[in-house]
Amino acid sequence: MSDESVRIMCPNLTCRKVLAVPASARGKTVRCRNCATTIRIPATLGQAEPTPPAKKSA
C-alpha cells in the first residue's frame, strides 16, 4: 500500500476547493474544511465519474 493522498474537488458550487485527503479515506465520507459540505470519497479512482463513450466525428 502506498501513502499517497487523494485529491478531490468540493462539489459545493460556491466553494469548489480542492481537498487532499489520505488514501485511507477512500470509501468514507469527509467534510470540507472550507464550507462543511460532506463529500464521499470514491473507493477506487475509476469510480468517481464514468465517462460516456466518445462520439466519432466524420
N, C-alpha and C positions, 0 to 999 in steps of 0.2 A: 504494500500500500504506500502511496505517496502522500506527502504532507502538503499538497497543493491546496489553493483556495479556489472557490467557485465565485465567479463574478456574475452578478445578475442585476438587472435594472429594476428599480421600483416601478410597479405597474400604475401607481398613482400619477395621473397626468399632470398634476400640479407640482409634483416632486421630481420624478424621473432620475433620482440619484442612483449612481452605480455603487452597488454594495459588494464587498469582498467578504464572503463567509467561509469558514473552514469546510474542507471536503467532508468532514464528519457530519455536517448539517444536511447532507443530501437525503431527500425523502422526508424532511422535517419542515416545520413552519417557523419562520423567523420574523422579527419585527424590524421595520425600517427605523433607524435611529433618528432620521430627519423628520418623518411625518407620522410615525407609529402605525403605518399600514402593515398588515400581516401578509407575508409572502411565503408561498410553498416552494421550497427548493426541489427541483426535479431529482429523482433518484439517480438517473443517468443523464449524461449530456445530451443524448439523442431524443429525449422525451419532451424537451421544452416546447417546441413548436414544429410539428411536421410540415415540411414544405410541399406544396402541391406540385404535381408533375409540370415541367416547363412545356409551354406550347411551342410547336415549331412554327417559325415564320418563313414564308416562301420568298 
